[in-house]
Each structure stands twice: as structure tokens, then as C-alpha cells.
């Protein structure tokens, strides 16, 4: 474009910055004022002007620009004639009278801003020091909030090096991506100079200023790793430090690529919107995900490991090799999710973590069953909509298809390919096709042809299978809850096992229909296939077919009636792996919710899980029990007690086997299973469990060190207390609030918050919701309350949301926290009328930053409404439910 044709208007409404200039190096100085909650700074940006222009266009938001100048390679200084902020597009336009030529130069900008309270950009956090609340400063730049801290080219492909300097109070610690080069003391202020970083994207830049202690360790090759914690709490960071050191060594070997920086710091901060953030060389955590103490349950320990390995993996996948644009976010998040499980399995093989990975797969399948889902590679048109793709598609579906591909290509080929990918693209940016290219070259398989349907379009298939005359007949179609599916086909890696002969087969399903003759799989030892006909009657006694062995494929399976009955018997006879039992149950539930099979069929299958004891399968069973009980309260109010009685019967085997007290020599999985089963029984209203919980709670109120309430039982007990709370009996509620206020452990605080809104009394729920917006609950912790609102409190929560919408917007801004308010308050409803009401409320409000989230939430309400209509039409359901309840 000719210089004369350039105008300010052409830069507005664009998703990407113009390519007139490319940043190469930032020299950034920041001066936070923790008392005034403001900051000032200056940045010198070394640029290459690659197209003659009168405009420099970069990103800036909520900043005051004081002075600007550009100095070219001939030391000529240019001051812009106009400085234009466009807050809608989050850009800063610098207008020059003369065109800047094709050369290098330095852009200098001085600026100032406010340390905001929304946990994004450069923000204010608080901590306690000797009983006094004090301020600290933290950054969170992903996805597009570096621009809130300093003017920059805030796009992942525009990598540059960073030289950072900070002026901070002398008694505080200042951290950044790189090690401290030196410090200079000037009275009560010290200037901290950090080493220059390697090339990286702006969203990975980080600084933290606060009062910390630290502990440190080193990797096998001398990389120094530190865990920064609140003063006096370093012991709580010791386990995370150990996991980080081991992970660095593990990933170095796996990728055949050393960790690129001289140090890795981890810091736990009291106010953080996400779980953790993988800033290059400085991982920032919310305290619950990095600290471990005597109040940490087994589930807390496991989450800490997964979060830590995820963030350390990002130092390679995301930081060293970075996606070219947010369309390819999955290259960061899906791979970090998948490999965090690989690392956790290596560190703690007894946790059976790959079976637990099925929870990730299930979450991806659930979201991708919505009409309002989106492809893994999704176009991003505005900065504020980027956060919406940090979801179950980018993380869970993405990681599940990676596992599917690894299973198809083989572990060794996959690992070798990733090593080559790291080597080829270190310090660069990539798109999906770059990864497919490396995998294709190493494996000899045309990976792009295999995988494009999985990343470039939304949805996934359900494989319908029936058995007739020694043939398995397959048909694939898109699985969507609405049944309004497309005619798309996927290339599906199918695996199947035949039960009575311990045989398996793998093949690619590339068409809509397929038929497979399985008589050959029953060949006798002499190769004579006639044994199939001779022994068919005998084989049929134990015959079953299971597709998607180990649930490594990202698809669902719908079996015909006869195959379903045979699989049910195989479950009862304990012939299937935990992963396969999980898959059969999860698929049947999804098919029922989509009104493709009856609730009667689902309940009949669930009966086969009466003696289930695997943690992951039990967790899914309990979750399905909870969901079906809730839908029954709307669809079958006169049968809901019978439904719950049947479900209680499914859990009593495991409950009696586990008991309340930890068993001597019990492993991690036993503790997690006990917590899950007790929670399930409390939620279903099992009187014996609730009575025992109340007794143990009273002992805990009297003595916080009592052995009668082990940490892994507390969440179930706290839930029982709130389920028994009402306006006439508030003692348990008041005791829980006291426990929350007095607790020194962040896990104990979050454990209390998770149960408070589960009360069946609407007035108590309202009180709890108001409590969450008070100063006694940190903004980051609101999510714990919102996730557990009782079914009885859903109408109260919706009214509260409407009445407090402006206050919630002021508190959360348009950040990710707002999505939790929408999702957790809207989705519990189950009628078209309520969906209409939600649509009407938001029709007159700004929803750009959560439009997709809102659409998905409303769709889920309508899915349940259709499901209720289907359940009401089942004629024999009442007889079945009453019969199952009697058995229970």
C-alpha cells in the first residue's frame, strides 16, 4: 500500500496489527507505586521498519502515554504529530508528518497506569504481613493483556527479546523471567536489573513484586529452580519444587532439547484468576495449586502435580515453540495437557493417571456435542473473544486427539517426531500444519489427511455398530445432543476387542458405512476358521464386542440391543478394563441425554456397576447419578426418591469397603475414592452417611486436630452440614464460616467455600452469594462457590445475578471469572421458558466477551428441556425405577 493511501481509519476493526514494523528488542523500565496502586514506566523498542509508513500502530489499553519519539538509524529523532488511542480495538496509533523509511530505529514511550483489581495486565494483589494487609504487584498477560502494562506489539508471532528493570521498595522481592543481573539501592527504593531474555512473545513476559521466602534446588544439568512462597510457608512449596525439578529433567530427555533458560522460578500469589501461568522462567500460581500441607487432601496433591507438569511443559510447548496466532492455541494447551499426564504417570505410576485422563476426554466430548461448539482451529477476530477459546475444545478435546494420534502412530514415532518439531521450530512460531508435516515425515503417514477433520471442523462421530451373521456393521454420523447433525465423515482409528477369544483388531474407518467379517478372528491354532462355526454356540455365552479399546479414540459408540446386553454381562463378570467400563457408561449416558436411547436403558446398564471400585469409573458413575437425579426432580418428581434409592444402592458396596477411616497402608487412590463416594452418598441424601458426617463435624468443631475427621473426608462432611442447614438451624453454617475465617490453609478455605451454596434453603443460598461479593472472599475464589449451587437455589441465584449484574461486571470486568457466573448460574435450568428468559435478559446487555459461553449455556438448558420431554414419554419407566429401588 502506498504511503499516501494510509489513513487512521484503515487500522480500526482489524483482528491483527499492520505489518509496517517488527519489534526486535524491548528495554522496559517499570516503577510500581504499591501505596497509590499505580505504576509508571518507559519502554525503548528496537524496530525494523519493513514498509514505509507515516503510522506506527501497536497495542495499548488503559494506559496514559506521556511522551513518544522515534529515532532512526541515522540518529534522527521524530516526534509524532498525533497520538491516537482506540480503546475498542485496543491500539495506539502514532501519526508522523514524514514517512518513516525502511530502516531500523528505536521507539521510546513513557507511560503510566493503574494497578487494577481484575487480576489481569499489571494488577494489585494483597497479602497479610504481621496481621496487616499489604499490597503487592503481579502480572497476568495471557492472552492479550501485556498491552495493559506497556505499549507493545501484543501478538504471539511478534517475538522479541526483553531487558527489564524495576524500581521497587527495598524490603520486597522483585521477580521476572530472567535472573537478577544486579541491584542498586537508593534509600528505600532499589532498582533491580534483570538479564536480557531470549526471544519470546509478549504474553509470556512477567514481573512479580512482593514479600517472599524461597527454597531452591537444581536439575541434573544445573538449572536453578526456586519456589517462592509467603514468608514462613516455604515448607508448603517443597513438593511442588520437587515435581518441577523432576519434570525439567523428564522433558529435557523426552524432547531431546535442554530447558532454554538459566533458571525457573515458581511463585504462589494470593490473588490469581487461573490455576497457574507458564510465563517463561517465572511460573505464577494461585496458592491452592502450588502449596501442600497437612490440610491438603489427596485430590489437592494430584492436582498440584498435574498443574506443575503442565506449566513446566509449556516452557517447551508454547514458550520455546509458540503458536503463530490464537487460532492455534491448541498447540500450546492441548499438548501441555496431554504431556502433563504423561509426566505424572512417569512420576507416580501408581495413580493410574491415564485412566483418570478419561475425565478430560469426557469433558471435551461433552462440549463438542453442542451445536454451539467450535473447531479446534477457530478464527479469532477480536482481542476480548480470545479468552473464550481457552475451553474444553482447546484443552480437553485437543489433548484427547493427541492421545488418539499417538496411539495410532506409536509412542516411539510420536516422541521422535516431537523432538524433531522442537529442534526445527525452536524460538519460532508454528501452525498446525507445521506439526503435521514433521509427524508425516517421521511416521510415513499423511497425518494432515488423517487429522484435518478433527481440527478444522467442530464435532466428532458416533459409531453405530450391530452384529449379524458373523459381521459387524458400522455407521458413523456426527454426535450432537440436538440430533441436528451434519453429513460429515471423519477418518476414525477404530480399535475393537472380541471378548470370548481375547482377540483385537485395528483399522481406519474412512467412509460412512463399513462391514467387517470377524469369523477370521476366531481361527483355531491350526489356522482353521471352521472352528468359529463349530464353537459359535459355546462362544456366544461369553461373546462381546468392545469398540475403542482403552478409550483412546475421540468418538462415541452406540451398540445395538444385543451387543449392549452382552457388554452389560461382561461388566458384571469383570471382564473389561476400567477404561472400557468408563467408556461404555459415558457413551450410554450421552446417548440418553441426546434422547437416542431411553433412560430405562441407561438405568439398566448402571445396575451392572453395583460392585464398581475403580476411582475413575466410580467418579463417572457418581456424576451420572447426580445428573440423572437432578433431571428426575424435574421430569419425574414422584419417582425421584426411588431413583435416589437405586443410586445409593450402587454406591454402598464401595462405601462399606472403604469406611470413614484411612486404612493402614492405603494408597493415594483409596483416599480419593473415599472422598468421592462419601460425597456421592451425601448428595443423594443417604441418612446413615449424613448422620455420621454430622457427628464427626461436631467433633471437628470442638477439636480441629481430631482424628475423627481425616482431611479426605472433610469436603463430604461440610456438604452434609450445609444440606442440613436451614433458616431455623444455622449452627452448622455459622461454624463453617468460622472455620473459613480462621483457616490458615488455602485448601481448607476453598473446601468450605465449595459447600456453602449447596444448602437447599434459598434464603441461605442468597446469603452465601452476597458473602462471595464481600471483602471476605477473594475474587479468585468466587468460582468455588458458584460451581456448587444447589438445585433448590438455582432460581434464587438467577434472580441474584440479574439484580447484581452491574456490581458483578464492576468486580470482574470482562475477564474469565465472568464466564463462571454465566455458566454456573444458567446451566442448572431445564426448561425452554427459562432459556427464553435468559436470552431476553442478556439481549439488552453487552455480551461480546462471553457471547459463545452464553450461547452454549442456553443450549445446555434446552438440551435438558428436550430430555425431560423424552423421559416423560417412557411408558415402562415407573415400573423399572420402583423395581430397581427395591433391589437397592
FITIDO-890055 format. One record per residue (C-alpha): residue number from 1; residue in one letter; x, z, y. Coordinates in steps of 0.05 Angstrom, whole numbers. Example, Ala and Ser with C-alpha at 12.3 -4.5 7.8 and 13.67 -1.06 7.14 Angstrom:
// residues 2
1/A/246/156/-90
2/S/273/143/-21
This chain:
// residues 888
1/X/0/0/0
2/X/26/-18/69
3/X/42/39/116
4/X/-7/12/167
5/X/-64/17/118
6/X/-53/90/104
7/X/-103/140/133
8/X/-122/212/122
9/X/-190/196/91
10/X/-159/159/32
11/X/-128/225/7
12/X/-194/262/2
13/X/-235/266/-61
14/X/-177/247/-106
15/X/-160/284/-170
16/X/-85/272/-163
17/X/-36/273/-105
18/X/-10/207/-78
19/X/59/188/-104
20/X/94/178/-37
21/X/143/234/-50
22/X/171/271/-111
23/X/197/343/-106
24/X/264/357/-139
25/X/281/428/-117
26/X/245/487/-84
27/X/282/542/-46
28/X/227/594/-39
29/X/231/659/0
30/X/173/709/-4
31/X/161/774/34
32/X/101/813/7
33/X/74/870/50
34/X/42/916/-1
35/X/12/962/52
36/X/-23/907/91
37/X/-36/866/28
38/X/-7/804/60
39/X/54/761/49
40/X/96/712/88
41/X/147/662/65
42/X/185/598/75
43/X/199/541/28
44/X/250/485/31
45/X/231/428/-15
46/X/282/375/-31
47/X/244/309/-37
48/X/254/237/-55
49/X/211/192/-13
50/X/194/135/-60
51/X/145/98/-16
52/X/150/90/59
53/X/95/134/90
54/X/71/168/152
55/X/39/222/109
56/X/64/276/63
57/X/8/303/20
58/X/17/366/-21
59/X/-26/424/-45
60/X/-42/488/-6
61/X/-101/535/-7
62/X/-117/598/34
63/X/-50/595/69
64/X/-34/595/143
65/X/21/545/159
66/X/64/566/217
67/X/118/513/224
68/X/135/448/189
69/X/193/399/194
70/X/225/345/152
71/X/299/330/154
72/X/323/265/123
73/X/389/249/91
74/X/418/228/159
75/X/402/298/186
76/X/347/271/230
77/X/291/321/240
78/X/217/301/242
79/X/161/347/263
80/X/91/326/242
81/X/43/308/298
82/X/-15/336/259
83/X/-23/386/202
84/X/-90/378/166
85/X/-119/427/115
86/X/-173/402/68
87/X/-199/463/32
88/X/-247/423/-10
89/X/-191/382/-41
90/X/-140/438/-33
91/X/-90/393/1
92/X/-44/398/62
93/X/-34/332/98
94/X/27/326/143
95/X/20/268/193
96/X/83/237/223
97/X/85/188/281
98/X/140/147/248
99/X/141/126/176
100/X/190/164/131
101/X/237/116/97
102/X/258/111/23
103/X/309/166/21
104/X/319/239/3
105/X/304/295/51
106/X/283/368/59
107/X/213/391/77
108/X/213/460/109
109/X/149/500/116
110/X/138/572/138
111/X/71/603/119
112/X/33/667/107
113/X/-26/690/65
114/X/-66/749/38
115/X/-53/784/-28
116/X/-122/771/-56
117/X/-161/815/-104
118/X/-184/760/-152
119/X/-123/761/-199
120/X/-102/690/-183
121/X/-48/660/-139
122/X/-7/716/-108
123/X/-51/777/-115
124/X/-55/852/-106
125/X/-55/898/-166
126/X/-58/974/-166
127/X/-24/1028/-207
128/X/-20/1104/-207
129/X/44/1139/-185
130/X/41/1215/-189
131/X/-34/1214/-182
132/X/-31/1167/-121
133/X/-59/1097/-125
134/X/-8/1046/-100
135/X/-6/971/-92
136/X/36/920/-130
137/X/40/844/-126
138/X/32/796/-184
139/X/25/721/-192
140/X/-20/680/-237
141/X/-13/606/-222
142/X/-42/571/-282
143/X/-78/526/-275
144/X/-75/507/-202
145/X/-61/569/-161
146/X/13/563/-142
147/X/-17/529/-81
148/X/-47/597/-61
149/X/24/625/-56
150/X/65/569/-25
151/X/54/495/-7
152/X/76/453/-65
153/X/64/392/-108
154/X/20/432/-155
155/X/15/384/-215
156/X/47/395/-283
157/X/83/328/-283
158/X/119/342/-217
159/X/173/387/-245
160/X/229/414/-202
161/X/280/470/-202
162/X/265/535/-165
163/X/311/581/-127
164/X/271/644/-109
165/X/288/700/-61
166/X/244/761/-48
167/X/244/818/4
168/X/213/879/-29
169/X/212/955/-20
170/X/278/982/-45
171/X/248/1030/-96
172/X/209/975/-131
173/X/228/924/-184
174/X/224/850/-169
175/X/219/802/-228
176/X/218/727/-231
177/X/231/671/-281
178/X/307/677/-277
179/X/356/735/-278
180/X/375/770/-214
181/X/437/739/-183
182/X/448/796/-134
183/X/412/844/-88
184/X/424/862/-15
185/X/399/928/13
186/X/375/932/84
187/X/346/1001/98
188/X/281/1009/58
189/X/278/935/41
190/X/321/899/-9
191/X/330/824/-15
192/X/332/801/-87
193/X/364/734/-102
194/X/347/701/-168
195/X/386/648/-205
196/X/361/577/-199
197/X/314/556/-254
198/X/316/494/-297
199/X/264/440/-283
200/X/194/467/-292
201/X/122/458/-269
202/X/95/498/-211
203/X/42/534/-254
204/X/99/568/-291
205/X/132/599/-230
206/X/122/675/-228
207/X/140/737/-190
208/X/120/810/-201
209/X/135/868/-154
210/X/120/939/-177
211/X/146/1005/-204
212/X/170/997/-276
213/X/215/1024/-331
214/X/242/977/-383
215/X/273/975/-452
216/X/314/917/-477
217/X/341/883/-540
218/X/376/817/-555
219/X/364/759/-602
220/X/415/738/-654
221/X/447/690/-605
222/X/449/739/-546
223/X/386/724/-507
224/X/368/788/-470
225/X/295/808/-478
226/X/263/864/-437
227/X/195/898/-439
228/X/174/925/-371
229/X/121/980/-372
230/X/93/1033/-325
231/X/142/1089/-313
232/X/145/1135/-373
233/X/110/1087/-420
234/X/167/1045/-447
235/X/156/1070/-518
236/X/89/1035/-517
237/X/125/969/-506
238/X/174/976/-564
239/X/133/940/-616
240/X/119/880/-570
241/X/193/877/-555
242/X/210/874/-628
243/X/159/819/-641
244/X/185/778/-582
245/X/257/782/-606
246/X/239/761/-677
247/X/194/705/-650
248/X/250/676/-608
249/X/295/673/-668
250/X/240/644/-711
251/X/221/589/-662
252/X/294/571/-649
253/X/301/557/-723
254/X/233/523/-731
255/X/243/475/-673
256/X/318/467/-683
257/X/322/480/-609
258/X/350/542/-574
259/X/309/582/-524
260/X/326/547/-458
261/X/335/607/-411
262/X/385/664/-407
263/X/332/718/-411
264/X/260/733/-428
265/X/222/788/-393
266/X/154/814/-412
267/X/115/857/-363
268/X/50/895/-373
269/X/8/899/-310
270/X/-57/939/-299
271/X/-95/880/-268
272/X/-94/813/-303
273/X/-151/765/-314
274/X/-128/735/-381
275/X/-94/764/-441
276/X/-24/741/-421
277/X/11/684/-385
278/X/71/646/-411
279/X/109/638/-345
280/X/179/611/-360
281/X/223/670/-375
282/X/172/721/-349
283/X/110/733/-392
284/X/57/774/-357
285/X/7/813/-400
286/X/-54/855/-389
287/X/-34/924/-414
288/X/-81/924/-475
289/X/-45/864/-504
290/X/27/889/-497
291/X/24/965/-505
292/X/16/1002/-571
293/X/7/1077/-581
294/X/-28/1128/-626
295/X/-95/1106/-597
296/X/-84/1033/-619
297/X/-126/1010/-678
298/X/-102/961/-730
299/X/-140/905/-695
300/X/-102/921/-630
301/X/-35/916/-666
302/X/-54/849/-697
303/X/-78/820/-631
304/X/-13/842/-597
305/X/27/803/-649
306/X/-16/740/-642
307/X/-15/743/-565
308/X/60/755/-563
309/X/78/700/-611
310/X/30/653/-574
311/X/64/665/-507
312/X/134/662/-535
313/X/117/596/-570
314/X/96/569/-502
315/X/168/574/-479
316/X/177/511/-522
317/X/107/482/-526
318/X/86/480/-453
319/X/147/503/-414
320/X/204/461/-443
321/X/158/404/-461
322/X/97/402/-415
323/X/32/363/-415
324/X/31/306/-365
325/X/-37/327/-337
326/X/-92/377/-354
327/X/-126/324/-397
328/X/-72/340/-447
329/X/-78/416/-442
330/X/-88/420/-516
331/X/-15/400/-527
332/X/1/468/-496
333/X/-54/513/-520
334/X/-73/486/-588
335/X/-1/484/-612
336/X/14/553/-585
337/X/-49/579/-620
338/X/-32/546/-686
339/X/41/566/-687
340/X/25/638/-667
341/X/-9/644/-734
342/X/49/611/-769
343/X/96/662/-736
344/X/50/721/-751
345/X/46/700/-823
346/X/122/698/-826
347/X/129/767/-794
348/X/70/801/-830
349/X/52/762/-893
350/X/10/820/-919
351/X/-40/808/-863
352/X/-67/744/-896
353/X/-69/714/-827
354/X/-83/643/-848
355/X/-149/666/-878
356/X/-164/700/-811
357/X/-147/635/-776
358/X/-215/611/-801
359/X/-246/652/-746
360/X/-211/605/-697
361/X/-236/544/-735
362/X/-307/571/-736
363/X/-306/582/-661
364/X/-283/511/-650
365/X/-335/483/-697
366/X/-390/523/-662
367/X/-374/498/-593
368/X/-362/426/-616
369/X/-432/426/-646
370/X/-463/426/-577
371/X/-486/363/-542
372/X/-451/391/-481
373/X/-384/396/-516
374/X/-326/351/-494
375/X/-268/314/-525
376/X/-202/350/-535
377/X/-173/300/-485
378/X/-221/309/-427
379/X/-217/278/-359
380/X/-206/329/-304
381/X/-229/307/-235
382/X/-226/369/-192
383/X/-178/428/-190
384/X/-232/481/-197
385/X/-261/449/-260
386/X/-195/454/-298
387/X/-209/526/-319
388/X/-270/502/-358
389/X/-226/465/-408
390/X/-188/529/-425
391/X/-241/537/-480
392/X/-253/534/-555
393/X/-243/459/-556
394/X/-172/460/-526
395/X/-152/523/-564
396/X/-191/532/-629
397/X/-212/460/-645
398/X/-144/435/-624
399/X/-107/485/-667
400/X/-153/471/-726
401/X/-140/396/-725
402/X/-65/410/-721
403/X/-71/451/-784
404/X/-112/395/-816
405/X/-58/345/-798
406/X/-2/389/-823
407/X/-38/399/-888
408/X/-46/323/-895
409/X/26/304/-877
410/X/60/364/-909
411/X/95/424/-879
412/X/166/396/-882
413/X/149/329/-850
414/X/109/365/-796
415/X/164/414/-779
416/X/216/358/-777
417/X/171/318/-731
418/X/162/376/-682
419/X/237/386/-680
420/X/245/313/-661
421/X/190/318/-610
422/X/225/377/-576
423/X/291/341/-576
424/X/262/276/-548
425/X/219/307/-493
426/X/257/370/-472
427/X/247/382/-397
428/X/197/324/-394
429/X/122/314/-394
430/X/81/284/-451
431/X/14/256/-470
432/X/-19/260/-538
433/X/6/191/-558
434/X/78/214/-549
435/X/68/267/-603
436/X/31/218/-649
437/X/89/170/-641
438/X/140/220/-665
439/X/96/242/-723
440/X/84/170/-743
441/X/158/154/-742
442/X/177/214/-785
443/X/119/210/-834
444/X/108/135/-842
445/X/34/147/-829
446/X/-3/116/-770
447/X/-22/183/-741
448/X/-55/155/-678
449/X/-104/115/-721
450/X/-118/176/-762
451/X/-125/226/-705
452/X/-153/188/-644
453/X/-225/200/-665
454/X/-210/275/-668
455/X/-180/280/-598
456/X/-212/224/-557
457/X/-285/237/-572
458/X/-326/300/-579
459/X/-356/326/-643
460/X/-339/325/-717
461/X/-372/304/-782
462/X/-415/340/-833
463/X/-402/312/-902
464/X/-465/310/-945
465/X/-448/309/-1019
466/X/-491/302/-1081
467/X/-475/296/-1154
468/X/-506/245/-1201
469/X/-484/213/-1266
470/X/-411/235/-1262
471/X/-407/210/-1190
472/X/-400/248/-1125
473/X/-434/212/-1068
474/X/-411/226/-997
475/X/-442/211/-930
476/X/-413/230/-862
477/X/-451/239/-797
478/X/-438/277/-733
479/X/-459/350/-737
480/X/-497/374/-676
481/X/-546/431/-671
482/X/-597/386/-637
483/X/-592/334/-693
484/X/-585/281/-638
485/X/-520/255/-669
486/X/-483/191/-656
487/X/-466/139/-709
488/X/-391/152/-701
489/X/-346/157/-762
490/X/-283/198/-769
491/X/-224/187/-814
492/X/-232/251/-854
493/X/-178/281/-900
494/X/-222/303/-958
495/X/-198/353/-1009
496/X/-241/376/-1067
497/X/-235/421/-1128
498/X/-274/419/-1193
499/X/-287/488/-1219
500/X/-293/486/-1294
501/X/-228/448/-1304
502/X/-184/472/-1247
503/X/-174/401/-1221
504/X/-169/377/-1149
505/X/-167/311/-1111
506/X/-148/289/-1041
507/X/-169/225/-1006
508/X/-187/196/-938
509/X/-260/184/-923
510/X/-258/126/-874
511/X/-329/99/-879
512/X/-398/128/-871
513/X/-412/126/-946
514/X/-368/135/-1006
515/X/-375/145/-1081
516/X/-325/179/-1127
517/X/-325/177/-1203
518/X/-299/245/-1225
519/X/-301/234/-1300
520/X/-227/217/-1299
521/X/-211/286/-1273
522/X/-235/314/-1340
523/X/-186/277/-1384
524/X/-161/315/-1444
525/X/-88/329/-1456
526/X/-81/264/-1495
527/X/-109/225/-1436
528/X/-176/211/-1469
529/X/-231/213/-1416
530/X/-284/213/-1471
531/X/-276/289/-1472
532/X/-318/291/-1409
533/X/-379/263/-1445
534/X/-367/307/-1506
535/X/-359/371/-1466
536/X/-406/357/-1408
537/X/-458/407/-1432
538/X/-406/461/-1440
539/X/-373/444/-1374
540/X/-439/447/-1336
541/X/-444/521/-1349
542/X/-386/534/-1302
543/X/-386/468/-1264
544/X/-379/469/-1189
545/X/-351/425/-1135
546/X/-320/453/-1071
547/X/-300/406/-1014
548/X/-250/425/-960
549/X/-204/467/-1004
550/X/-178/527/-965
551/X/-220/504/-904
552/X/-161/465/-875
553/X/-206/408/-852
554/X/-246/409/-788
555/X/-313/388/-816
556/X/-374/419/-848
557/X/-402/405/-917
558/X/-475/400/-937
559/X/-484/404/-1013
560/X/-546/382/-1050
561/X/-591/436/-1080
562/X/-558/434/-1149
563/X/-486/437/-1123
564/X/-506/495/-1077
565/X/-534/534/-1136
566/X/-470/523/-1176
567/X/-427/546/-1118
568/X/-470/608/-1110
569/X/-457/625/-1183
570/X/-382/612/-1172
571/X/-383/662/-1115
572/X/-418/714/-1157
573/X/-367/703/-1213
574/X/-310/710/-1163
575/X/-283/640/-1179
576/X/-268/620/-1107
577/X/-215/638/-1057
578/X/-232/679/-996
579/X/-223/618/-952
580/X/-271/577/-994
581/X/-323/633/-995
582/X/-317/637/-919
583/X/-328/562/-912
584/X/-389/559/-957
585/X/-422/615/-918
586/X/-403/590/-849
587/X/-427/519/-864
588/X/-493/544/-892
589/X/-506/587/-831
590/X/-491/529/-783
591/X/-537/483/-823
592/X/-592/535/-819
593/X/-583/544/-744
594/X/-587/468/-737
595/X/-653/470/-777
596/X/-622/427/-832
597/X/-631/480/-886
598/X/-682/536/-888
599/X/-669/609/-872
600/X/-692/623/-943
601/X/-634/582/-969
602/X/-585/619/-925
603/X/-611/688/-946
604/X/-609/669/-1019
605/X/-536/648/-1012
606/X/-518/712/-974
607/X/-543/752/-1034
608/X/-482/726/-1073
609/X/-436/763/-1024
610/X/-461/832/-1044
611/X/-393/852/-1072
612/X/-350/818/-1019
613/X/-288/857/-999
614/X/-243/808/-963
615/X/-236/825/-890
616/X/-245/756/-861
617/X/-304/738/-906
618/X/-337/805/-893
619/X/-328/796/-818
620/X/-363/730/-820
621/X/-418/758/-865
622/X/-429/816/-816
623/X/-430/769/-757
624/X/-482/725/-791
625/X/-523/787/-809
626/X/-523/807/-736
627/X/-544/738/-712
628/X/-599/730/-763
629/X/-625/800/-748
630/X/-628/783/-674
631/X/-664/716/-685
632/X/-712/751/-733
633/X/-732/801/-679
634/X/-760/740/-640
635/X/-782/697/-699
636/X/-805/749/-750
637/X/-818/814/-713
638/X/-859/841/-771
639/X/-802/827/-820
640/X/-742/848/-780
641/X/-737/916/-814
642/X/-737/883/-882
643/X/-684/834/-860
644/X/-640/891/-836
645/X/-651/930/-900
646/X/-627/870/-941
647/X/-566/863/-897
648/X/-550/937/-903
649/X/-551/928/-979
650/X/-499/872/-973
651/X/-451/919/-938
652/X/-459/984/-977
653/X/-412/963/-1033
654/X/-353/955/-986
655/X/-374/1016/-944
656/X/-375/1062/-1004
657/X/-309/1035/-1029
658/X/-276/1046/-961
659/X/-307/1111/-938
660/X/-292/1141/-870
661/X/-222/1169/-881
662/X/-159/1126/-887
663/X/-139/1121/-960
664/X/-67/1143/-975
665/X/-22/1082/-976
666/X/-76/1039/-945
667/X/-52/975/-912
668/X/-69/943/-846
669/X/-126/903/-876
670/X/-161/964/-904
671/X/-164/997/-835
672/X/-191/934/-802
673/X/-243/924/-857
674/X/-268/996/-850
675/X/-278/988/-774
676/X/-315/922/-784
677/X/-362/948/-840
678/X/-379/1012/-803
679/X/-394/973/-740
680/X/-439/927/-781
681/X/-478/984/-811
682/X/-487/1018/-743
683/X/-513/954/-711
684/X/-563/946/-768
685/X/-588/1017/-758
686/X/-565/1048/-824
687/X/-586/1120/-816
688/X/-534/1153/-861
689/X/-477/1118/-825
690/X/-505/1135/-756
691/X/-516/1208/-775
692/X/-445/1214/-800
693/X/-419/1179/-737
694/X/-456/1229/-692
695/X/-426/1289/-729
696/X/-356/1260/-723
697/X/-367/1245/-649
698/X/-385/1317/-635
699/X/-320/1339/-669
700/X/-282/1289/-626
701/X/-315/1314/-561
702/X/-293/1385/-579
703/X/-222/1365/-601
704/X/-192/1297/-583
705/X/-140/1307/-638
706/X/-189/1319/-694
707/X/-173/1282/-759
708/X/-248/1271/-769
709/X/-248/1211/-723
710/X/-190/1163/-740
711/X/-175/1112/-687
712/X/-201/1054/-731
713/X/-269/1087/-735
714/X/-279/1104/-662
715/X/-310/1039/-639
716/X/-365/1045/-692
717/X/-377/1117/-674
718/X/-380/1102/-599
719/X/-430/1047/-614
720/X/-473/1095/-655
721/X/-473/1144/-596
722/X/-499/1091/-549
723/X/-551/1065/-598
724/X/-578/1136/-599
725/X/-577/1145/-524
726/X/-639/1143/-481
727/X/-661/1170/-413
728/X/-684/1235/-445
729/X/-620/1244/-485
730/X/-559/1225/-444
731/X/-508/1274/-472
732/X/-471/1225/-514
733/X/-469/1174/-458
734/X/-442/1226/-409
735/X/-389/1247/-460
736/X/-366/1175/-468
737/X/-360/1167/-393
738/X/-317/1230/-392
739/X/-273/1202/-449
740/X/-266/1137/-409
741/X/-245/1172/-345
742/X/-197/1220/-379
743/X/-165/1170/-428
744/X/-92/1153/-415
745/X/-93/1097/-467
746/X/-116/1029/-444
747/X/-142/1014/-514
748/X/-185/1077/-513
749/X/-214/1058/-446
750/X/-232/988/-469
751/X/-261/1017/-534
752/X/-310/1058/-493
753/X/-328/1001/-446
754/X/-344/955/-505
755/X/-400/1000/-529
756/X/-433/1024/-464
757/X/-482/966/-455
758/X/-504/967/-528
759/X/-556/1020/-512
760/X/-628/999/-529
761/X/-654/1034/-466
762/X/-659/983/-409
763/X/-650/1036/-355
764/X/-585/1058/-386
765/X/-562/986/-391
766/X/-576/977/-317
767/X/-536/1039/-301
768/X/-478/1013/-342
769/X/-479/945/-308
770/X/-477/978/-240
771/X/-420/1021/-264
772/X/-380/958/-282
773/X/-381/935/-209
774/X/-357/1003/-184
775/X/-285/1021/-168
776/X/-281/1060/-233
777/X/-277/996/-274
778/X/-220/947/-262
779/X/-244/876/-250
780/X/-207/851/-312
781/X/-246/900/-356
782/X/-316/877/-338
783/X/-312/828/-396
784/X/-312/884/-447
785/X/-380/909/-422
786/X/-412/840/-416
787/X/-395/820/-487
788/X/-436/876/-518
789/X/-502/878/-480
790/X/-558/900/-527
791/X/-614/852/-546
792/X/-663/902/-515
793/X/-623/900/-450
794/X/-620/824/-442
795/X/-678/818/-393
796/X/-651/876/-352
797/X/-582/843/-350
798/X/-611/776/-327
799/X/-651/809/-271
800/X/-589/848/-251
801/X/-547/784/-249
802/X/-598/749/-204
803/X/-603/808/-157
804/X/-528/818/-153
805/X/-505/746/-154
806/X/-475/746/-84
807/X/-438/811/-99
808/X/-411/783/-165
809/X/-387/720/-131
810/X/-352/762/-78
811/X/-319/804/-132
812/X/-299/748/-180
813/X/-294/687/-136
814/X/-297/623/-178
815/X/-247/648/-229
816/X/-253/654/-304
817/X/-286/722/-300
818/X/-348/689/-272
819/X/-355/649/-336
820/X/-364/714/-376
821/X/-423/735/-332
822/X/-457/668/-345
823/X/-443/663/-419
824/X/-457/734/-440
825/X/-520/745/-399
826/X/-553/677/-410
827/X/-539/662/-484
828/X/-576/722/-514
829/X/-643/690/-495
830/X/-681/647/-545
831/X/-739/612/-511
832/X/-748/546/-474
833/X/-784/584/-419
834/X/-723/628/-406
835/X/-677/567/-408
836/X/-721/535/-355
837/X/-718/598/-313
838/X/-641/599/-316
839/X/-638/526/-296
840/X/-685/539/-237
841/X/-643/598/-212
842/X/-578/560/-212
843/X/-608/496/-185
844/X/-602/523/-114
845/X/-532/552/-122
846/X/-462/525/-123
847/X/-441/516/-196
848/X/-383/467/-193
849/X/-332/515/-222
850/X/-376/535/-282
851/X/-423/475/-290
852/X/-402/460/-362
853/X/-404/533/-381
854/X/-474/539/-353
855/X/-498/476/-388
856/X/-470/500/-455
857/X/-502/569/-446
858/X/-571/539/-432
859/X/-564/492/-491
860/X/-550/551/-537
861/X/-614/584/-513
862/X/-653/520/-530
863/X/-619/516/-598
864/X/-645/585/-615
865/X/-715/567/-590
866/X/-717/508/-637
867/X/-691/552/-694
868/X/-746/603/-683
869/X/-798/547/-687
870/X/-768/524/-752
871/X/-765/594/-782
872/X/-838/606/-766
873/X/-858/546/-807
874/X/-825/571/-872
875/X/-883/589/-917
876/X/-849/629/-972
877/X/-801/666/-927
878/X/-840/732/-922
879/X/-844/740/-997
880/X/-769/726/-1005
881/X/-749/774/-950
882/X/-791/831/-977
883/X/-762/819/-1046
884/X/-691/819/-1020
885/X/-704/883/-981
886/X/-727/918/-1044
887/X/-664/897/-1080
888/X/-623/922/-1021
